[in-house]
Amino acid sequence: MAAQVGTTARTGERCPESGVWEVVGTPTTTAPIAKGNVMPPYNNQAVTWRLIRLA
């Protein structure tokens, strides 16, 4: 079953679903990340990403 909008993943985890992901917190950014890729850091820090739009 596909991950739903609102799913979260941490830096270093495998992306559970392709889509547009947003950093939770401030400062924030968005990034397109493909399923299976490793979730990246942001500003050289481990962060939590939230899926905001499915690909």
N, CA, C and O atoms as a Maestro MAE file, in Angstrom:
{
 s_m_m2io_version
 :::
 2.0.0
}

f_m_ct {
 s_m_title
 :::
 protein
 m_atom[220] {
  # First column is atom index #
  i_m_mmod_type
  r_m_x_coord
  r_m_y_coord
  r_m_z_coord
  i_m_residue_number
  s_m_chain_name
  s_m_pdb_residue_name
  s_m_pdb_atom_name
  i_m_atomic_number
  :::
  1 25 0.847 -1.189 0.000 1 A "MET " " N  " 7
  2 3 0.000 0.000 0.000 1 A "MET " " CA " 6
  3 2 0.886 1.244 0.000 1 A "MET " " C  " 6
  4 15 1.900 1.283 0.697 1 A "MET " " O  " 8
  5 25 0.515 2.241 -0.764 2 A "ALA " " N  " 7
  6 3 1.295 3.465 -0.886 2 A "ALA " " CA " 6
  7 2 1.196 4.299 0.381 2 A "ALA " " C  " 6
  8 15 0.178 4.309 1.072 2 A "ALA " " O  " 8
  9 25 2.296 5.003 0.664 3 A "ALA " " N  " 7
  10 3 2.284 5.946 1.776 3 A "ALA " " CA " 6
  11 2 1.319 7.072 1.433 3 A "ALA " " C  " 6
  12 15 1.087 7.368 0.260 3 A "ALA " " O  " 8
  13 25 0.768 7.688 2.447 4 A "GLN " " N  " 7
  14 3 -0.219 8.749 2.259 4 A "GLN " " CA " 6
  15 2 0.407 10.119 2.522 4 A "GLN " " C  " 6
  16 15 1.432 10.224 3.195 4 A "GLN " " O  " 8
  17 25 -0.216 11.156 1.987 5 A "VAL " " N  " 7
  18 3 0.197 12.525 2.309 5 A "VAL " " CA " 6
  19 2 0.161 12.662 3.827 5 A "VAL " " C  " 6
  20 15 -0.789 12.228 4.478 5 A "VAL " " O  " 8
  21 25 1.204 13.269 4.380 6 A "GLY " " N  " 7
  22 3 1.312 13.404 5.835 6 A "GLY " " CA " 6
  23 2 2.286 12.417 6.447 6 A "GLY " " C  " 6
  24 15 2.681 12.573 7.602 6 A "GLY " " O  " 8
  25 25 2.683 11.391 5.682 7 A "THR " " N  " 7
  26 3 3.680 10.428 6.145 7 A "THR " " CA " 6
  27 2 4.978 11.171 6.436 7 A "THR " " C  " 6
  28 15 5.316 12.124 5.734 7 A "THR " " O  " 8
  29 25 5.706 10.746 7.462 8 A "THR " " N  " 7
  30 3 6.988 11.371 7.785 8 A "THR " " CA " 6
  31 2 8.118 10.351 7.674 8 A "THR " " C  " 6
  32 15 7.906 9.145 7.805 8 A "THR " " O  " 8
  33 25 9.315 10.863 7.432 9 A "ALA " " N  " 7
  34 3 10.525 10.051 7.378 9 A "ALA " " CA " 6
  35 2 11.690 10.920 7.831 9 A "ALA " " C  " 6
  36 15 11.706 12.127 7.592 9 A "ALA " " O  " 8
  37 25 12.664 10.293 8.487 10 A "ARG " " N  " 7
  38 3 13.826 11.024 8.994 10 A "ARG " " CA " 6
  39 2 15.005 10.924 8.030 10 A "ARG " " C  " 6
  40 15 15.087 10.001 7.220 10 A "ARG " " O  " 8
  41 25 15.907 11.883 8.133 11 A "THR " " N  " 7
  42 3 17.158 11.836 7.383 11 A "THR " " CA " 6
  43 2 17.816 10.479 7.609 11 A "THR " " C  " 6
  44 15 17.912 10.004 8.741 11 A "THR " " O  " 8
  45 25 18.266 9.862 6.518 12 A "GLY " " N  " 7
  46 3 18.941 8.575 6.597 12 A "GLY " " CA " 6
  47 2 18.034 7.380 6.357 12 A "GLY " " C  " 6
  48 15 18.519 6.288 6.064 12 A "GLY " " O  " 8
  49 25 16.713 7.570 6.478 13 A "GLU " " N  " 7
  50 3 15.772 6.492 6.205 13 A "GLU " " CA " 6
  51 2 15.517 6.406 4.701 13 A "GLU " " C  " 6
  52 15 15.770 7.364 3.970 13 A "GLU " " O  " 8
  53 25 15.019 5.262 4.243 14 A "ARG " " N  " 7
  54 3 14.620 5.117 2.846 14 A "ARG " " CA " 6
  55 2 13.273 5.794 2.638 14 A "ARG " " C  " 6
  56 15 12.364 5.657 3.457 14 A "ARG " " O  " 8
  57 25 13.156 6.519 1.545 15 A "CYS " " N  " 7
  58 3 11.908 7.214 1.214 15 A "CYS " " CA " 6
  59 2 10.805 6.179 0.956 15 A "CYS " " C  " 6
  60 15 10.970 5.303 0.108 15 A "CYS " " O  " 8
  61 25 9.678 6.275 1.685 16 A "PRO " " N  " 7
  62 3 8.621 5.287 1.519 16 A "PRO " " CA " 6
  63 2 7.718 5.504 0.300 16 A "PRO " " C  " 6
  64 15 6.997 4.592 -0.104 16 A "PRO " " O  " 8
  65 25 7.753 6.706 -0.287 17 A "GLU " " N  " 7
  66 3 6.873 6.990 -1.428 17 A "GLU " " CA " 6
  67 2 7.411 8.193 -2.214 17 A "GLU " " C  " 6
  68 15 7.835 9.186 -1.623 17 A "GLU " " O  " 8
  69 25 7.390 8.098 -3.531 18 A "SER " " N  " 7
  70 3 7.826 9.217 -4.374 18 A "SER " " CA " 6
  71 2 6.852 10.382 -4.247 18 A "SER " " C  " 6
  72 15 5.635 10.193 -4.221 18 A "SER " " O  " 8
  73 25 7.402 11.576 -4.168 19 A "GLY " " N  " 7
  74 3 6.562 12.758 -4.106 19 A "GLY " " CA " 6
  75 2 7.345 13.976 -3.690 19 A "GLY " " C  " 6
  76 15 8.576 13.976 -3.707 19 A "GLY " " O  " 8
  77 25 6.627 15.012 -3.318 20 A "VAL " " N  " 7
  78 3 7.230 16.246 -2.826 20 A "VAL " " CA " 6
  79 2 7.211 16.182 -1.304 20 A "VAL " " C  " 6
  80 15 6.163 15.991 -0.687 20 A "VAL " " O  " 8
  81 25 8.372 16.342 -0.723 21 A "TRP " " N  " 7
  82 3 8.554 16.256 0.729 21 A "TRP " " CA " 6
  83 2 8.952 17.625 1.273 21 A "TRP " " C  " 6
  84 15 9.647 18.390 0.605 21 A "TRP " " O  " 8
  85 25 8.507 17.925 2.489 22 A "GLU " " N  " 7
  86 3 8.777 19.216 3.133 22 A "GLU " " CA " 6
  87 2 9.432 18.960 4.487 22 A "GLU " " C  " 6
  88 15 9.040 18.052 5.219 22 A "GLU " " O  " 8
  89 25 10.436 19.775 4.807 23 A "VAL " " N  " 7
  90 3 11.071 19.691 6.122 23 A "VAL " " CA " 6
  91 2 10.092 20.191 7.180 23 A "VAL " " C  " 6
  92 15 9.481 21.247 7.020 23 A "VAL " " O  " 8
  93 25 9.946 19.425 8.261 24 A "VAL " " N  " 7
  94 3 9.111 19.836 9.390 24 A "VAL " " CA " 6
  95 2 9.946 20.785 10.247 24 A "VAL " " C  " 6
  96 15 11.032 20.421 10.698 24 A "VAL " " O  " 8
  97 25 9.447 21.990 10.473 25 A "GLY " " N  " 7
  98 3 10.165 22.958 11.308 25 A "GLY " " CA " 6
  99 2 10.614 24.166 10.517 25 A "GLY " " C  " 6
  100 15 10.187 24.389 9.384 25 A "GLY " " O  " 8
  101 25 11.492 24.947 11.146 26 A "THR " " N  " 7
  102 3 11.978 26.190 10.557 26 A "THR " " CA " 6
  103 2 13.494 26.219 10.651 26 A "THR " " C  " 6
  104 15 14.019 25.903 11.719 26 A "THR " " O  " 8
  105 25 14.234 26.576 9.607 27 A "PRO " " N  " 7
  106 3 13.731 26.899 8.271 27 A "PRO " " CA " 6
  107 2 13.250 25.637 7.575 27 A "PRO " " C  " 6
  108 15 13.635 24.525 7.937 27 A "PRO " " O  " 8
  109 25 12.414 25.822 6.583 28 A "THR " " N  " 7
  110 3 11.855 24.685 5.868 28 A "THR " " CA " 6
  111 2 12.178 24.780 4.396 28 A "THR " " C  " 6
  112 15 12.575 25.836 3.901 28 A "THR " " O  " 8
  113 25 12.010 23.692 3.709 29 A "THR " " N  " 7
  114 3 12.185 23.639 2.258 29 A "THR " " CA " 6
  115 2 11.380 22.457 1.750 29 A "THR " " C  " 6
  116 15 10.905 21.635 2.534 29 A "THR " " O  " 8
  117 25 11.228 22.375 0.447 30 A "THR " " N  " 7
  118 3 10.595 21.209 -0.161 30 A "THR " " CA " 6
  119 2 11.569 20.593 -1.153 30 A "THR " " C  " 6
  120 15 12.466 21.264 -1.665 30 A "THR " " O  " 8
  121 25 11.378 19.299 -1.418 31 A "ALA " " N  " 7
  122 3 12.230 18.610 -2.378 31 A "ALA " " CA " 6
  123 2 11.478 17.416 -2.954 31 A "ALA " " C  " 6
  124 15 10.753 16.727 -2.237 31 A "ALA " " O  " 8
  125 25 11.655 17.172 -4.267 32 A "PRO " " N  " 7
  126 3 11.106 15.941 -4.832 32 A "PRO " " CA " 6
  127 2 12.058 14.801 -4.485 32 A "PRO " " C  " 6
  128 15 13.256 14.887 -4.752 32 A "PRO " " O  " 8
  129 25 11.526 13.734 -3.890 33 A "ILE " " N  " 7
  130 3 12.348 12.599 -3.489 33 A "ILE " " CA " 6
  131 2 11.661 11.327 -3.978 33 A "ILE " " C  " 6
  132 15 10.459 11.144 -3.786 33 A "ILE " " O  " 8
  133 25 12.438 10.452 -4.611 34 A "ALA " " N  " 7
  134 3 11.894 9.220 -5.179 34 A "ALA " " CA " 6
  135 2 11.908 8.088 -4.156 34 A "ALA " " C  " 6
  136 15 12.795 8.003 -3.306 34 A "ALA " " O  " 8
  137 25 10.908 7.228 -4.261 35 A "LYS " " N  " 7
  138 3 10.785 6.062 -3.388 35 A "LYS " " CA " 6
  139 2 12.081 5.250 -3.433 35 A "LYS " " C  " 6
  140 15 12.619 4.977 -4.506 35 A "LYS " " O  " 8
  141 25 12.565 4.874 -2.261 36 A "GLY " " N  " 7
  142 3 13.782 4.074 -2.153 36 A "GLY " " CA " 6
  143 2 15.047 4.880 -1.959 36 A "GLY " " C  " 6
  144 15 16.055 4.342 -1.500 36 A "GLY " " O  " 8
  145 25 15.016 6.179 -2.303 37 A "ASN " " N  " 7
  146 3 16.182 7.025 -2.063 37 A "ASN " " CA " 6
  147 2 16.335 7.281 -0.569 37 A "ASN " " C  " 6
  148 15 15.370 7.171 0.188 37 A "ASN " " O  " 8
  149 25 17.545 7.623 -0.150 38 A "VAL " " N  " 7
  150 3 17.788 7.965 1.249 38 A "VAL " " CA " 6
  151 2 17.336 9.399 1.488 38 A "VAL " " C  " 6
  152 15 17.673 10.300 0.720 38 A "VAL " " O  " 8
  153 25 16.574 9.604 2.551 39 A "MET " " N  " 7
  154 3 16.121 10.956 2.886 39 A "MET " " CA " 6
  155 2 17.338 11.810 3.256 39 A "MET " " C  " 6
  156 15 18.148 11.411 4.093 39 A "MET " " O  " 8
  157 25 17.461 12.979 2.633 40 A "PRO " " N  " 7
  158 3 18.665 13.796 2.832 40 A "PRO " " CA " 6
  159 2 18.611 14.662 4.081 40 A "PRO " " C  " 6
  160 15 17.544 14.882 4.655 40 A "PRO " " O  " 8
  161 25 19.793 15.157 4.498 41 A "PRO " " N  " 7
  162 3 19.812 16.178 5.551 41 A "PRO " " CA " 6
  163 2 19.404 17.522 4.950 41 A "PRO " " C  " 6
  164 15 19.314 17.663 3.731 41 A "PRO " " O  " 8
  165 25 19.162 18.491 5.801 42 A "TYR " " N  " 7
  166 3 18.883 19.858 5.358 42 A "TYR " " CA " 6
  167 2 19.708 20.792 6.225 42 A "TYR " " C  " 6
  168 15 19.704 20.671 7.450 42 A "TYR " " O  " 8
  169 25 20.414 21.721 5.599 43 A "ASN " " N  " 7
  170 3 21.338 22.612 6.315 43 A "ASN " " CA " 6
  171 2 22.321 21.815 7.157 43 A "ASN " " C  " 6
  172 15 22.649 22.199 8.280 43 A "ASN " " O  " 8
  173 25 22.795 20.688 6.598 44 A "ASN " " N  " 7
  174 3 23.771 19.810 7.271 44 A "ASN " " CA " 6
  175 2 23.266 19.247 8.587 44 A "ASN " " C  " 6
  176 15 24.066 18.928 9.467 44 A "ASN " " O  " 8
  177 25 21.951 19.119 8.740 45 A "GLN " " N  " 7
  178 3 21.366 18.563 9.964 45 A "GLN " " CA " 6
  179 2 20.356 17.483 9.613 45 A "GLN " " C  " 6
  180 15 19.701 17.537 8.573 45 A "GLN " " O  " 8
  181 25 20.241 16.494 10.509 46 A "ALA " " N  " 7
  182 3 19.197 15.486 10.360 46 A "ALA " " CA " 6
  183 2 17.852 16.151 10.648 46 A "ALA " " C  " 6
  184 15 17.709 16.891 11.621 46 A "ALA " " O  " 8
  185 25 16.874 15.879 9.794 47 A "VAL " " N  " 7
  186 3 15.549 16.499 9.930 47 A "VAL " " CA " 6
  187 2 14.462 15.454 9.704 47 A "VAL " " C  " 6
  188 15 14.732 14.338 9.260 47 A "VAL " " O  " 8
  189 25 13.247 15.834 10.014 48 A "THR " " N  " 7
  190 3 12.078 15.035 9.679 48 A "THR " " CA " 6
  191 2 11.439 15.640 8.440 48 A "THR " " C  " 6
  192 15 11.213 16.848 8.362 48 A "THR " " O  " 8
  193 25 11.152 14.776 7.472 49 A "TRP " " N  " 7
  194 3 10.485 15.186 6.240 49 A "TRP " " CA " 6
  195 2 9.038 14.721 6.288 49 A "TRP " " C  " 6
  196 15 8.749 13.654 6.830 49 A "TRP " " O  " 8
  197 25 8.121 15.512 5.724 50 A "ARG " " N  " 7
  198 3 6.690 15.147 5.650 50 A "ARG " " CA " 6
  199 2 6.263 15.173 4.180 50 A "ARG " " C  " 6
  200 15 6.535 16.134 3.460 50 A "ARG " " O  " 8
  201 25 5.600 14.121 3.755 51 A "LEU " " N  " 7
  202 3 5.107 14.025 2.388 51 A "LEU " " CA " 6
  203 2 3.921 14.983 2.215 51 A "LEU " " C  " 6
  204 15 2.925 14.883 2.932 51 A "LEU " " O  " 8
  205 25 4.039 15.912 1.257 52 A "ILE " " N  " 7
  206 3 2.958 16.886 1.052 52 A "ILE " " CA " 6
  207 2 2.228 16.688 -0.269 52 A "ILE " " C  " 6
  208 15 1.117 17.190 -0.441 52 A "ILE " " O  " 8
  209 25 2.850 15.944 -1.226 53 A "ARG " " N  " 7
  210 3 2.184 15.677 -2.496 53 A "ARG " " CA " 6
  211 2 2.769 14.416 -3.111 53 A "ARG " " C  " 6
  212 15 3.988 14.267 -3.194 53 A "ARG " " O  " 8
  213 25 1.905 13.514 -3.539 54 A "LEU " " N  " 7
  214 3 2.353 12.293 -4.198 54 A "LEU " " CA " 6
  215 2 2.810 12.594 -5.608 54 A "LEU " " C  " 6
  216 15 2.302 13.512 -6.253 54 A "LEU " " O  " 8
  217 25 3.773 11.818 -6.087 55 A "ALA " " N  " 7
  218 3 4.284 12.011 -7.448 55 A "ALA " " CA " 6
  219 2 3.344 11.402 -8.466 55 A "ALA " " C  " 6
  220 15 3.608 11.466 -9.667 55 A "ALA " " O  " 8
  :::
 }
 m_bond[219] {
  # First column is bond index #
  i_m_from
  i_m_to
  i_m_order
  :::
  1 1 2 1
  2 2 3 1
  3 3 4 2
  4 3 5 1
  5 5 6 1
  6 6 7 1
  7 7 8 2
  8 7 9 1
  9 9 10 1
  10 10 11 1
  11 11 12 2
  12 11 13 1
  13 13 14 1
  14 14 15 1
  15 15 16 2
  16 15 17 1
  17 17 18 1
  18 18 19 1
  19 19 20 2
  20 19 21 1
  21 21 22 1
  22 22 23 1
  23 23 24 2
  24 23 25 1
  25 25 26 1
  26 26 27 1
  27 27 28 2
  28 27 29 1
  29 29 30 1
  30 30 31 1
  31 31 32 2
  32 31 33 1
  33 33 34 1
  34 34 35 1
  35 35 36 2
  36 35 37 1
  37 37 38 1
  38 38 39 1
  39 39 40 2
  40 39 41 1
  41 41 42 1
  42 42 43 1
  43 43 44 2
  44 43 45 1
  45 45 46 1
  46 46 47 1
  47 47 48 2
  48 47 49 1
  49 49 50 1
  50 50 51 1
  51 51 52 2
  52 51 53 1
  53 53 54 1
  54 54 55 1
  55 55 56 2
  56 55 57 1
  57 57 58 1
  58 58 59 1
  59 59 60 2
  60 59 61 1
  61 61 62 1
  62 62 63 1
  63 63 64 2
  64 63 65 1
  65 65 66 1
  66 66 67 1
  67 67 68 2
  68 67 69 1
  69 69 70 1
  70 70 71 1
  71 71 72 2
  72 71 73 1
  73 73 74 1
  74 74 75 1
  75 75 76 2
  76 75 77 1
  77 77 78 1
  78 78 79 1
  79 79 80 2
  80 79 81 1
  81 81 82 1
  82 82 83 1
  83 83 84 2
  84 83 85 1
  85 85 86 1
  86 86 87 1
  87 87 88 2
  88 87 89 1
  89 89 90 1
  90 90 91 1
  91 91 92 2
  92 91 93 1
  93 93 94 1
  94 94 95 1
  95 95 96 2
  96 95 97 1
  97 97 98 1
  98 98 99 1
  99 99 100 2
  100 99 101 1
  101 101 102 1
  102 102 103 1
  103 103 104 2
  104 103 105 1
  105 105 106 1
  106 106 107 1
  107 107 108 2
  108 107 109 1
  109 109 110 1
  110 110 111 1
  111 111 112 2
  112 111 113 1
  113 113 114 1
  114 114 115 1
  115 115 116 2
  116 115 117 1
  117 117 118 1
  118 118 119 1
  119 119 120 2
  120 119 121 1
  121 121 122 1
  122 122 123 1
  123 123 124 2
  124 123 125 1
  125 125 126 1
  126 126 127 1
  127 127 128 2
  128 127 129 1
  129 129 130 1
  130 130 131 1
  131 131 132 2
  132 131 133 1
  133 133 134 1
  134 134 135 1
  135 135 136 2
  136 135 137 1
  137 137 138 1
  138 138 139 1
  139 139 140 2
  140 139 141 1
  141 141 142 1
  142 142 143 1
  143 143 144 2
  144 143 145 1
  145 145 146 1
  146 146 147 1
  147 147 148 2
  148 147 149 1
  149 149 150 1
  150 150 151 1
  151 151 152 2
  152 151 153 1
  153 153 154 1
  154 154 155 1
  155 155 156 2
  156 155 157 1
  157 157 158 1
  158 158 159 1
  159 159 160 2
  160 159 161 1
  161 161 162 1
  162 162 163 1
  163 163 164 2
  164 163 165 1
  165 165 166 1
  166 166 167 1
  167 167 168 2
  168 167 169 1
  169 169 170 1
  170 170 171 1
  171 171 172 2
  172 171 173 1
  173 173 174 1
  174 174 175 1
  175 175 176 2
  176 175 177 1
  177 177 178 1
  178 178 179 1
  179 179 180 2
  180 179 181 1
  181 181 182 1
  182 182 183 1
  183 183 184 2
  184 183 185 1
  185 185 186 1
  186 186 187 1
  187 187 188 2
  188 187 189 1
  189 189 190 1
  190 190 191 1
  191 191 192 2
  192 191 193 1
  193 193 194 1
  194 194 195 1
  195 195 196 2
  196 195 197 1
  197 197 198 1
  198 198 199 1
  199 199 200 2
  200 199 201 1
  201 201 202 1
  202 202 203 1
  203 203 204 2
  204 203 205 1
  205 205 206 1
  206 206 207 1
  207 207 208 2
  208 207 209 1
  209 209 210 1
  210 210 211 1
  211 211 212 2
  212 211 213 1
  213 213 214 1
  214 214 215 1
  215 215 216 2
  216 215 217 1
  217 217 218 1
  218 218 219 1
  219 219 220 2
  :::
 }
}
